[in-house]
Every structure is written in C-alpha cells, then in structure tokens.
Amino acid sequence: MSRQSPDDLGHLQRAVLEIVWQLGQATVHQVREKLPRRRKLAYTTVLTALQNLEKAGWLRHKTQGKSYIYLPARTRAQAGANSLTRLLKRAFDGDPFLMFQHLIKDGSLKDTQLQTLKKMIDEKRKEKK
C-alpha cells in the first residue's frame, strides 16, 4: 500500500525518511547514527522502519556488496505537494483561493513575501495571455 503523504507516517518513519532525503542515500548504519536519540535504536528497529518505508513506496534500495543502500523513491517536493493537496481538500474544501485568502488575511506575511506573491501572480497572468 503506497502512502500519499508523509503525514501518514509515524514519528520514527518520518525521521528516517528525512535522513534519507538529507543524505540522498543511506545504509541502516548511517540512518541509525543520524537519528537524534538519547539511546541508540536497535539496528533491527531502524531496518524495519526502512523496509516499511520501502513497502509503502517512499524508498527503494540497491545492493552494494552485502549492504542495502536506501534511496528516496519520491522527492521531498513531491511529498510536500501531496501533503498540501490533502490539506487543501480537508481544510479548504479543495479551493486554493480560500487558502490564499486565509494566508493573506492572517497578517503574518512580510512585505517581501507579499511582493513575491504579487510577482508570481503577475507572471501567471502573463502566461495565460
């Protein structure tokens, strides 16, 4: 079963996926070393997380000698787009205008961010012509 959003993953799986995205590819040992834990997790615990991520379609692996090297099957951008789509459907009934309206009215956007949004809107208008 392929999961569409990292929001569906447990805490450990999200942390493991972030490490693989960060490194580009990783062995179980590399992931285990990067995990921010007081106590090191067992090798088999990290291996199980990697295998579950592979079954879910988030990772793939290649063999190098006796080791498996895990690689992302999806980019962080792809995962983020899926998360955003789900949020949009759930919170704004699928209407991107409502989402943007909320973000702009919220008032936490800086002037430079508003200028960037305006520039993006202007470019989008030019594309449509």
N, C-alpha and C positions, 0 to 999 in steps of 0.2 A: 504494500500500500504506500503510495507516494504522498507525502505531506506537502501541502501547498505553501505553508508559512512557517517561519522559524518560531512564531508564537505558539505553535502546536507542540513544540519540543519541550522536554523537561530542562531543568536548570543545568544539569551536567551535559546533556547533549548540546545545548546552545553554547556552553562554554567550549566544548570540544570542537564544534563547528567553527566558532570564532577563531580558535587557534589554527585550525587547518587553513581557513581563509587568510589569516595573518601570515602564515609561513608559506603558503602556496601549495605545499605538500608536506606530509609528516608521517613518521612512524609512530607506533604506540608509545615508545620510549620518549620521543620528542614531545608528544602531546602531554604525557604524564609529567614531564619536567616543567612544562609551561603552566600547568593548572595551578591556580592560586589557592592552595590548601595548606592548612596547618600540618595535617598529616597527609602523607603521600597516599593516594589511592592505589589499590592493588592493580597490578598490570592487567589482570583479567577484567577488572571493572572498566578500565579505560578501553580495552579491546572490545568488550561487549558494547560500549557506547558507540565506538567507531563502526562496528558491524551493524548495529541497529540503524545508524545514520546511512549506511550503505544500502541496507534493505529498504529504507524509506526514500531512497533516491537523492539524498543530499551529497553523498560521497561515492567515489569509485576507487578502485585500487589497482596498482600494478605491482608485480613481483620484482624484487631486486635481491638476488641471492635467496636467502631463506626468509627475508623480511617482506612484509607488505608495506607499500608506500601508499598512503591515502591522499586522494586529491579531491577537490571540490567538483561536484557534478553540476552545480549551479553557482553563479557568482553571487556576491553579496547584493549587488544591484538587482538581480533577478528576484532574490528572496525579498528584498525591500519592496519591490513593485508588487509582489503578491500580498505582502502584509498591508500595504497601502490600499490595495483594491478591496481587501476584506474589511478594513476599517471604513472605507468609503461606503461600502454596502451596508455595514452594520450600523454605523453612526449617522450617516447622512443619506440613507435610502438610495445610495448609488449616484447621488447628484454632486458632481465636483464643484459646481457653483456654490452650493450651500457650504461646502467645506472651506472654500476660499473666502467666502463671505465671513464665516466664523473666524478664520485666522486673521483676517484684516481687521475686523471689529474688536478682536481680542486686545489689540493695542500693544502687543509685545514685540512687534516687528520694528526694527530700527529703520531710520530714513534710508540708509544704503540698501537695505533689503527691499524696501518698498520701491526704490528706484530700479533695482534689478528686476523685480517683478513687472514693473511698468515696461521696461525694455523688452522683457520676454513676451509680454502681451503685444507690444508694437510689432515685434518680429513675427509673431504668429499671425497678426492681421495682414502683414505684407505677404506671407506665404499663401494665404487664402485668396489673394487678389490675382 
